[in-house]
């Protein structure tokens, strides 16, 4: 009976999950699979952590690998250790960002909308006399 419990406990301790956390417009968010809507030329900073079964961070065995399903919509600049990615929106559209590490995968869907442009109107005419 005790050995069965011990095997169950050891199996639970080996279970691992990924957690993504991010910062956008001063807000911080956490989860495994998330999404955001941003405007073009905005940035989101994402961090990935591997957690054990009781939610404590554990070191990566491999370097996390990041990818964008549509690179023309969002560009990913990854830190040397792979734990942090700065995502820059490039054009309107939707892309799925994927981070894979130690056979675990996290997803982040990004929808990029066009930012309102600035318009300048010039009315032709003569200068006003002083």
C-alpha positions, -999 to +999 in steps of 0.1 A: +000+000+000+028+025+009+048+017-022+017+024-044+013+057-027+050+065-031+049+057-069+018+079-072+035+107-054+067+105-075+047+105-107+029+136-095+062+154-087+075+146-122+044+162-139+053+196-154+034+223-172+043+256-189+032+290-178+033+320-200+033+355-185+033+387-203+032+425-201+012+447-225+003+483-219+014+480-183-008+450-175+006+417-165-011+384-173-005+347-167-017+314-182-009+285-205-028+294-237-037+331-240-046+357-266-044+395-271-055+421-296-030+448-303-024+476-328+004+476-354+039+484-341+030+476-305+051+452-284+043+424-259+069+409-236+063+372-229+081+350-204+078+312-202+084+291-171+082+254-165+064+245-134+063+212-114+030+196-102+028+220-072+034+251-092+070+258-084+094+268-112+119+242-124+150+247-146+146+240-183+164+210-198+163+226-233+162+262-245+127+272-253+119+276-290+095+303-301+077+305-335+050+327-352+026+310-376+025+342-397+058+360-393+046+389-414+021+398-387+044+395-356+081+393-352+096+375-322+129+386-306+141+359-281+165+363-252+197+342-253+183+317-227+149+315-246+128+324-215+118+359-227+104+369-260+095+404-272+068+403-298+064+432-322+033+435-343+041+443-379+009+442-399-028+437-394-038+400-392-038+370-368-009+348-358-004+320-333+028+322-313+041+288-301+067+282-274+080+246-270+104+234-243+111+200-228+083+185-249+057+210-235+040+236-256+023+269-249+002+290-273-004+327-276-028+340-302-022+376-314-047+396-334-031+428-348-054+457-359-044+488-378-038+518-356-057+550-365-035+571-387-028+608-383-043+631-409-031+666-418-054+688-438-039+718-457-063+743-470-048+764-498-053+802-496-036+835-491-020+845-459-041+868-437-029+905-435-016+916-401 
